[in-house]
Amino acid sequence: MIREFRLPDLGEGLTESEILSWRVTEGQSVTLNQVIAEVETAKAVVELPSPFEGVVTRLHEAEGTVVEVGKAIISFDVPDAGGVPAPAAPAADAAAQRRQPTLVGYGAEPEKAGRPARRARRGFVSPEPAVQPAPAPVAAEPPVPEAGAESAGTNGTPAVQERPRSTPPVRKLARDLGIDLSTVDGTGPQGRILRGDVEAAILRSSAEPSRTPDRPQPVVADAPHLGQGREERIPIAGIRKHTAAAMVSSAFTAPHATVFLTVDVTASMNLLEKLRSRREYDGVRLTPLVLAAKAVCLALRRHPELNARWDEAAREIVRYRYVNLGIAAATPRGLTVPNIKDAQDLGLRELALAISDLAGTAREGRTPPAALTGGTVSISNVGVFGVDAGTPILNPGEAAILALGAVRRQPWEHEGGIALRQVTTLSLSFDHRLVDGAEGAAFLRDIGDVLAEPAMVLALD
């Protein structure tokens, strides 16, 4: 029996993935759960296991192709119940072939008859952290005529023009960003416009040069000395595409505010040196980022308003009673922000090990999708690049992000005199809808106090 395997949703409603490499060839026998391909989603590189045991009959897509979720990518000749391969199913059984088993972590089975299920309305987030299943697509709404929009009907009478198919949250996002949905091509089922289509549209509009209609553009003659090969065009895809869309959405949705604090962290650097000599920290990579992560978890106990998100649809502020701490990681494929689940429960050693493991997995491109979702607050360690400070952009859905600058020896006031001290600058960006300036400043001050004098944990713990 010929069975097709369709590209599954690998988490959080992703709409497409790029096939990086095939691990099998046509005519090859495969076993159940054998890795058949390596694909790159908008968030991570994922290995696809085979859902069947049989013989590969066809690879539908070439390496390097971006494939939409639900499209067939590979076919298998699967033995029937008696163990003998069956002939290809007739066309009448095509609908049955489209059904495939749901694999672990792959989200829901494709909907039947082309009718997507309606997304359940989100309520208040449970205080206990949990990995939620990938949400089903939102049901397409029936076409609604736009006021005043008419076109000629088939009988010569005016006919109303259909409004572009989308959902209320997507239409609101388009209004907020100033995007006309009639100019957006939908990539969802039956041409429905998805959130990612709106975000891609704002990226395109921001990249296009502005033109003044009543002023002709100057014509510049080709410069012969430029020649060919002086420009390189790189497709916007995968992690970089997702990151760009997320940052544009965050910047246009959440009103950012940033505060800065320069801190003498000599005591913290001395503490790290002492800990490295202890047996229980043997082999553990201790860095200023580890102390900053611990300080963030402690400070959030006193300032829960920074561990929250703005739920526009429910008109609610959701405060978390746990900390899924995101660590921004620069990788060859682009920026990712995997998070450490329940970081508030980890000691300094466990937190250091978790950060090292997270960073190593991200650099290898092996971060699982679950680690890239559900974050509540983030840290960006710009100091590793020799940068003193910055204005970080919020990870979408989070209320705060801390940037940790480089630690430098410089003259500093100390005990009534001037001495060479180790100093760093902290930058905190926050969503001003959720956090007032005074609250953001107090939170940053608490973090700075812990890094300036680690014994302050006794007052905050």
Buried (B, 14 or more C-beta within 10 A) or exposed (E): BBBBBBBBBBBBBBBBBBBBEBBBEEEEEBEEEBEBBBBBBBBBBBEBBBBBBBBBBBBBBEEEEBBEBBEBBBBBBBBEEEEEBEEEEEEEEEEEBBEBEEBEBBBBEBBEEEEBEEBEEEEEBEEEBEBBEBBBBBBBEEEEEBEEEEEEEEEEEEEBBBBBBBBEEBBBBBEEBEBEBEEBEBBBBEEBBBBBBBBBBBBEEEEEEEEEEEEEEEEEEEEEEEEEEEEEEEEBBBBBBBBBBBBBBBBBBBEBBBBBBBBBBBBBBEBBEEBEEEEEBEEBBBBBBBBBBBBBBBBBEEBEBBBBBBBEEEEBBBBBEBBBBBBBBBBEBBBBBBBBBEBBEBEBBEBBBBBBEBBEBBBEBEBBBBBBBBBBBBBBBBBEEEBBBBEBBBBBBBBBBBBBBBBEEEEBEEEEEEEEBBBBBBBBBBBBEBBEEEBBBBBBBBBBBBBBBBEBBEEBE
